């Protein structure tokens, strides 16, 4: 198994209690950085049931996501080379199938921040959220046509539209609690959002919630969710149970 469950290195200085992975039964682990800088762990799971868990305490600023309406779109020819991979189609983001649709929808939107926000607004209103609509093979093109999905589907469709409009965009997964939002609170899960490259910086956008939020804790970044799966298992397996808890602790 390859596990991508550890908090991203960019939050290392905020970690008060480290998120060590624990398995039951205990098995040897090795760790490495993947091509996107994410921290991955390798194990060989024994036959039968295995439980994998971790916990952490993270210091957060308590501030909402940065909003920079004046962030501009950089022409493709001036983009840094390391951003170009995030303009291309990927496993779940079929830019070739959605490019013309994107231009039809967003050609006249303001460039830069305003265009990415227009894409988020469209995706937020286009998709009906529901865990019953999730499936591991669903792509951005299918989400666009079916108009149903979960947070990763919102992110995939918005990412694909942004890339089609020549804005580098990368998928993010992590923890996002309900801090600062009114009840009722839903079941906790890992969250999916994205970052767009504007004005020389990567900025957080979230088409699912479509408002700045407090307390995101990044785990991994990649081209789409295929690059940041919490687990990849090589062999027959069944996920018996899955729980995520995010709680605010007064400091």
Legacy VTK file of the C-alpha trace (Angstrom):
# vtk DataFile Version 3.0
C-alpha trace
ASCII
DATASET POLYDATA
POINTS 251 float
0.000 0.000 0.000
1.039 3.588 -0.675
-0.483 5.949 1.886
-0.693 9.726 1.464
-1.994 10.722 4.857
0.610 12.997 6.417
0.253 16.759 6.691
2.038 18.653 3.913
5.563 19.899 4.604
4.426 23.513 4.157
2.576 23.193 7.490
5.475 21.509 9.318
6.178 24.533 11.527
2.506 24.558 12.631
2.456 20.966 13.856
2.329 20.804 17.670
1.682 17.057 17.941
3.062 15.113 14.926
0.794 12.942 12.796
2.622 9.626 13.082
0.949 6.793 11.175
0.036 3.782 13.314
-1.055 0.390 12.034
-2.729 -2.450 13.873
-1.201 -4.992 13.518
2.139 -3.177 13.415
4.041 -3.447 10.127
7.335 -1.963 8.889
7.041 1.390 7.076
9.196 3.292 4.642
8.595 6.861 3.516
9.493 9.028 0.535
8.610 12.288 -1.231
6.736 11.896 -4.497
7.256 14.076 -7.578
4.966 16.770 -6.182
6.670 16.937 -2.794
3.966 15.003 -0.942
4.972 12.736 1.943
4.094 9.103 1.157
4.364 5.946 3.239
4.802 2.386 1.952
3.671 -0.714 3.818
3.030 -4.359 3.033
-0.322 -5.155 4.615
-0.744 -8.680 5.998
-3.659 -10.888 5.050
-6.775 -10.111 7.044
-7.894 -6.864 8.666
-5.544 -3.921 9.201
-6.359 -0.595 10.866
-4.461 2.551 9.892
-4.869 5.707 11.946
-3.204 8.959 12.891
-3.919 12.150 14.808
-2.284 15.556 15.062
-2.566 18.953 16.690
-1.963 21.863 14.313
-1.622 25.561 15.079
-3.661 27.695 12.668
-3.876 31.441 12.196
-7.663 31.419 12.417
-7.764 33.590 9.300
-9.937 32.854 6.287
-8.504 31.962 2.875
-6.695 34.849 1.189
-8.787 36.832 -1.312
-6.857 38.937 -3.843
-9.272 40.336 -6.463
-6.443 42.184 -8.253
-4.365 39.049 -8.900
-3.760 38.956 -12.637
-3.501 36.162 -15.171
0.027 35.612 -16.466
0.319 35.046 -20.244
1.263 31.457 -21.065
4.594 32.467 -22.600
5.614 34.136 -19.321
4.624 31.346 -16.941
7.378 29.605 -14.918
8.234 26.183 -16.310
7.199 24.406 -13.095
3.597 25.593 -13.543
3.155 24.314 -17.098
2.273 20.752 -16.072
-0.786 22.227 -14.347
-2.084 23.518 -17.682
-2.292 20.034 -19.193
-5.067 17.477 -19.186
-4.846 14.696 -16.587
-6.625 11.515 -15.489
-9.775 13.230 -14.199
-9.469 16.610 -15.949
-10.108 16.228 -19.689
-9.190 19.653 -21.027
-9.610 18.400 -24.600
-13.288 17.571 -24.023
-14.148 20.727 -22.064
-11.972 23.388 -23.700
-14.573 24.755 -26.124
-17.266 24.643 -23.452
-14.978 26.618 -21.136
-14.340 29.316 -23.739
-18.052 29.531 -24.538
-18.834 30.035 -20.847
-15.968 32.227 -19.669
-14.411 34.007 -22.652
-15.979 37.324 -21.615
-15.300 37.024 -17.882
-12.587 39.313 -16.450
-9.121 37.806 -16.631
-7.278 36.835 -13.484
-9.020 36.410 -10.146
-12.395 37.370 -11.590
-12.241 34.572 -14.152
-11.363 31.897 -11.604
-14.143 33.153 -9.344
-16.595 33.094 -12.261
-15.622 29.454 -12.843
-16.143 28.647 -9.155
-19.543 30.353 -9.188
-20.627 28.359 -12.222
-19.398 25.010 -10.866
-20.887 25.684 -7.429
-24.314 26.281 -8.966
-24.032 23.624 -11.689
-23.448 20.620 -9.379
-25.736 19.129 -6.747
-23.723 17.799 -3.801
-24.327 14.314 -2.413
-22.125 11.453 -1.200
-24.467 9.065 -2.990
-23.250 10.616 -6.264
-19.597 9.730 -5.677
-17.744 7.126 -7.679
-13.973 6.700 -8.031
-13.927 6.810 -11.841
-15.967 9.994 -12.337
-14.213 12.596 -14.488
-14.741 16.328 -14.979
-16.539 15.764 -18.278
-18.917 13.293 -16.626
-19.505 15.682 -13.732
-20.338 18.477 -16.163
-22.942 16.299 -17.872
-24.380 14.576 -14.786
-24.403 17.724 -12.604
-23.953 15.709 -9.398
-20.956 14.934 -7.249
-18.812 15.457 -4.164
-16.077 17.972 -3.344
-13.467 16.307 -5.545
-15.871 16.518 -8.499
-16.383 20.243 -7.961
-12.597 20.670 -7.873
-11.986 18.541 -10.981
-14.495 20.481 -13.078
-13.213 23.878 -11.921
-9.604 22.810 -12.490
-10.400 21.659 -16.016
-12.153 24.924 -16.882
-9.252 26.963 -15.464
-6.655 24.990 -17.422
-8.732 25.351 -20.576
-8.577 29.130 -19.996
-4.754 28.940 -19.666
-4.625 29.293 -15.868
-2.321 26.773 -14.108
-4.368 24.922 -11.514
-3.523 22.100 -9.100
-5.673 19.773 -7.006
-5.408 19.833 -3.189
-6.607 17.418 -0.542
-6.613 17.883 3.199
-8.636 18.525 6.312
-11.349 21.185 6.449
-13.452 21.363 9.592
-16.599 23.383 10.229
-14.826 26.236 12.028
-16.652 29.496 11.449
-19.673 27.931 9.745
-23.203 27.660 11.172
-24.753 24.297 12.129
-26.017 21.767 11.288
-22.676 20.118 10.631
-22.315 17.244 8.200
-20.271 14.075 8.407
-16.537 14.784 8.369
-14.463 13.688 5.393
-11.266 14.621 3.642
-11.835 17.750 1.572
-10.860 18.577 -2.005
-10.136 22.105 -3.256
-7.710 23.672 -5.729
-5.049 26.328 -6.142
-4.767 28.649 -9.150
-1.556 30.400 -10.194
-2.222 34.127 -10.533
0.123 37.094 -10.301
3.090 34.900 -9.384
1.368 33.167 -6.444
-0.788 30.104 -5.809
-4.206 31.009 -4.352
-6.805 28.735 -2.741
-10.223 28.362 -4.378
-13.036 26.065 -3.297
-15.860 25.544 -5.789
-17.736 23.242 -3.396
-18.097 25.758 -0.544
-17.402 28.871 -2.646
-16.640 31.068 0.358
-13.336 31.711 2.190
-12.942 29.197 5.014
-10.930 28.881 8.216
-8.580 26.077 9.164
-7.581 24.234 6.011
-4.811 21.718 6.686
-3.160 20.615 3.460
-2.098 16.988 2.994
-1.119 16.785 -0.673
-1.132 18.524 -4.062
-1.129 17.097 -7.570
-2.618 17.292 -11.052
-5.883 15.750 -9.860
-7.117 13.327 -7.207
-5.245 10.416 -8.809
-1.984 12.004 -7.632
-3.135 12.488 -4.036
-5.205 9.382 -3.221
-5.087 8.707 0.525
-4.259 5.081 -0.298
-3.261 3.017 -3.302
-3.547 -0.722 -2.720
-1.971 -3.312 -4.995
-4.156 -6.350 -4.534
-7.710 -7.270 -3.629
-9.034 -5.274 -0.672
-12.219 -3.990 0.960
-12.535 -0.695 2.842
-14.544 -1.725 5.918
-14.706 1.614 7.738
-13.537 5.178 7.282
-13.712 8.111 9.720
-12.313 11.642 9.796
-12.539 13.957 12.810
-11.614 17.657 12.809
-12.108 19.580 16.049
-11.205 23.102 17.135
-9.066 23.204 20.277
-8.779 26.417 22.268
-5.119 27.375 22.683
LINES 1 252
251 0 1 2 3 4 5 6 7 8 9 10 11 12 13 14 15 16 17 18 19 20 21 22 23 24 25 26 27 28 29 30 31 32 33 34 35 36 37 38 39 40 41 42 43 44 45 46 47 48 49 50 51 52 53 54 55 56 57 58 59 60 61 62 63 64 65 66 67 68 69 70 71 72 73 74 75 76 77 78 79 80 81 82 83 84 85 86 87 88 89 90 91 92 93 94 95 96 97 98 99 100 101 102 103 104 105 106 107 108 109 110 111 112 113 114 115 116 117 118 119 120 121 122 123 124 125 126 127 128 129 130 131 132 133 134 135 136 137 138 139 140 141 142 143 144 145 146 147 148 149 150 151 152 153 154 155 156 157 158 159 160 161 162 163 164 165 166 167 168 169 170 171 172 173 174 175 176 177 178 179 180 181 182 183 184 185 186 187 188 189 190 191 192 193 194 195 196 197 198 199 200 201 202 203 204 205 206 207 208 209 210 211 212 213 214 215 216 217 218 219 220 221 222 223 224 225 226 227 228 229 230 231 232 233 234 235 236 237 238 239 240 241 242 243 244 245 246 247 248 249 250
